[in-house]
Amino acid sequence: MSKQDTSAGRNWYAIHTYAGYENAVARNLRQRVTSLGLEDKIFSVVVPVEHTIKIKGGKRVEEEEKIFPGYVLVDMIVDDQSWFVVRNTPRVTGFVGSGVHPVPISEKEVETLLGRMEVSGVKHAVDFSIGDAVVIVDGPFKDLDGKIGEVDETRGKAKVLVAMFGRETPVELDFLQIKRI
């Protein structure tokens, strides 16, 4: 049987797991697929994650954040054997779907998710938005108050409007240099 013949019923499915065990479930499922020789029915197991930069303790920390905590995506052909293997993997609570039959995820949703995972630029996770009142905590404008005029999450910068010389002057600052009032 060729690969083209086996891809007839091939789809992506979401399986629900205990929260916090997504990586363990994915690792476990991959081992089961290999040991039971099901590579022709279960093709890929993915925990959807994206990389973000958060500010913790005044320092930038790059973190891997799960896009859908408690879920693992599986590219597979569903039949009794493959369904049984996935369903009986430790810490799997079931397939996402109605009743007993798993419902495949649409191609568009899968492409969007996988695209989010492959984005090369790391996003900065910040809770600043335009108009927020902030105080500058570092640099030549330290201790001045201002308000956010623009936010650039990809670069980790914000334009802060600071009252100087009788008017608001935009100053570009790093997220680490400002703090919400």
C-alpha positions as CSV (number, residue, x, y, z in Angstrom):
1,M,0.0,0.0,0.0
2,S,1.5,3.4,-1.0
3,K,1.5,6.6,1.0
4,Q,-1.2,8.1,-1.3
5,D,-3.6,5.3,-0.5
6,T,-3.2,5.7,3.3
7,S,-3.8,9.5,3.2
8,A,-7.4,9.1,2.1
9,G,-8.9,9.6,5.6
10,R,-6.0,11.5,7.0
11,N,-6.9,14.6,9.1
12,W,-5.8,16.6,12.1
13,Y,-7.6,15.9,15.4
14,A,-7.4,17.6,18.8
15,I,-7.1,15.4,21.8
16,H,-7.8,16.6,25.3
17,T,-5.3,15.9,28.0
18,Y,-4.8,16.7,31.7
19,A,-3.6,20.3,31.9
20,G,0.2,20.5,32.3
21,Y,0.8,17.0,30.8
22,E,0.7,18.0,27.1
23,N,4.4,17.3,26.5
24,A,4.3,14.0,28.4
25,V,1.2,12.9,26.4
26,A,2.9,13.8,23.1
27,R,6.1,12.0,24.0
28,N,4.2,9.0,25.3
29,L,2.0,8.8,22.1
30,R,5.0,9.1,19.8
31,Q,6.7,6.2,21.7
32,R,3.5,4.1,21.4
33,V,3.2,4.8,17.7
34,T,6.8,3.6,17.1
35,S,6.6,0.6,19.3
36,L,3.3,-0.6,17.8
37,G,4.4,0.2,14.2
38,L,1.5,2.7,13.5
39,E,3.6,5.2,11.5
40,D,1.3,4.5,8.6
41,K,-1.8,5.7,10.6
42,I,-0.5,8.3,13.0
43,F,1.8,10.7,11.3
44,S,2.5,13.6,13.6
45,V,1.9,14.6,17.2
46,V,2.2,18.4,18.0
47,V,1.8,20.5,21.2
48,P,0.9,23.9,19.8
49,V,3.3,26.5,21.4
50,E,4.6,30.0,20.6
51,H,7.6,31.9,22.0
52,T,7.0,35.1,23.9
53,I,9.2,37.4,25.9
54,K,7.9,38.4,29.3
55,I,9.5,40.8,31.8
56,K,10.1,39.1,35.1
57,G,12.1,40.7,37.9
58,G,13.2,43.5,35.6
59,K,14.7,41.1,33.1
60,R,13.6,39.8,29.7
61,V,12.8,36.1,29.8
62,E,11.9,34.1,26.7
63,E,9.2,31.6,27.4
64,E,7.5,28.9,25.4
65,E,3.8,29.4,25.9
66,K,1.1,26.8,25.0
67,I,-1.4,28.2,22.6
68,F,-4.1,25.7,23.8
69,P,-3.3,24.4,27.2
70,G,-4.7,20.9,27.7
71,Y,-4.7,20.0,24.0
72,V,-2.4,18.1,21.7
73,L,-2.9,17.9,17.9
74,V,-2.5,14.6,16.1
75,D,-2.3,14.1,12.3
76,M,-3.8,10.6,11.7
77,I,-6.1,8.3,10.0
78,V,-8.9,7.3,12.4
79,D,-9.7,3.6,12.5
80,D,-10.4,1.3,15.5
81,Q,-6.7,0.6,16.1
82,S,-5.4,4.1,15.9
83,W,-8.4,5.5,17.9
84,F,-7.7,2.9,20.6
85,V,-4.0,3.7,20.8
86,V,-4.6,7.5,21.1
87,R,-7.6,7.1,23.5
88,N,-5.7,4.8,25.8
89,T,-2.5,6.8,26.1
90,P,-2.0,7.8,29.7
91,R,-3.4,11.2,30.7
92,V,-5.6,11.5,27.5
93,T,-9.2,12.3,28.4
94,G,-10.5,12.0,24.9
95,F,-10.9,13.4,21.4
96,V,-12.5,16.7,20.8
97,G,-15.8,16.1,19.0
98,S,-19.4,15.3,19.4
99,G,-20.2,12.0,21.1
100,V,-18.0,9.0,20.3
101,H,-16.7,10.2,16.9
102,P,-13.7,12.6,16.8
103,V,-14.3,15.6,14.6
104,P,-11.3,16.7,12.4
105,I,-9.9,20.2,12.7
106,S,-10.3,22.2,9.5
107,E,-7.3,22.7,7.2
108,K,-7.5,26.4,7.6
109,E,-7.3,26.2,11.5
110,V,-4.4,23.8,11.3
111,E,-2.5,26.1,8.9
112,T,-3.2,29.1,11.2
113,L,-1.9,27.2,14.2
114,L,1.2,25.8,12.6
115,G,1.9,29.3,11.1
116,R,1.7,30.8,14.6
117,M,4.2,28.3,15.8
118,E,6.7,29.0,13.0
119,V,6.8,32.8,13.4
120,S,10.4,33.6,13.7
121,G,10.0,36.9,15.6
122,V,9.4,36.4,19.3
123,K,6.5,38.4,20.6
124,H,6.8,40.5,23.7
125,A,4.1,39.7,26.1
126,V,3.1,43.1,27.6
127,D,0.0,44.6,29.1
128,F,0.6,48.1,27.9
129,S,-2.0,49.8,25.6
130,I,-2.3,53.2,24.0
131,G,-3.3,55.8,26.5
132,D,-2.0,54.1,29.6
133,A,-0.3,56.3,32.2
134,V,3.3,55.2,32.9
135,V,6.4,56.4,34.8
136,I,9.8,56.1,33.2
137,V,12.0,54.0,35.6
138,D,15.3,54.0,33.7
139,G,17.4,56.1,31.3
140,P,17.8,59.9,30.9
141,F,14.0,60.6,31.4
142,K,13.9,58.6,34.7
143,D,11.0,59.6,37.1
144,L,9.1,61.5,34.4
145,D,5.4,60.6,33.9
146,G,3.9,60.1,30.5
147,K,1.3,58.2,28.5
148,I,1.7,55.4,25.9
149,G,1.3,56.8,22.3
150,E,2.3,53.6,20.4
151,V,3.2,50.0,21.2
152,D,5.6,47.9,19.1
153,E,5.4,44.3,20.5
154,T,7.7,42.8,18.0
155,R,10.6,45.2,18.9
156,G,9.7,45.4,22.6
157,K,9.4,49.2,22.5
158,A,6.8,51.9,23.2
159,K,6.5,55.6,22.3
160,V,5.7,57.5,25.5
161,L,4.4,61.0,25.3
162,V,6.3,63.0,27.9
163,A,5.4,66.6,28.9
164,M,8.5,68.6,28.1
165,F,9.0,72.3,27.2
166,G,5.3,72.9,27.4
167,R,4.2,70.2,25.0
168,E,4.0,66.4,24.7
169,T,7.2,65.0,23.2
170,P,7.3,61.4,22.0
171,V,10.1,59.3,23.5
172,E,10.9,55.8,22.3
173,L,11.6,53.5,25.2
174,D,12.1,49.8,25.9
175,F,9.3,48.0,27.8
176,L,11.9,47.5,30.6
177,Q,12.2,51.3,31.0
178,I,8.6,52.0,31.8
179,K,6.1,51.0,34.5
180,R,2.4,51.4,34.7
181,I,1.2,54.0,37.3
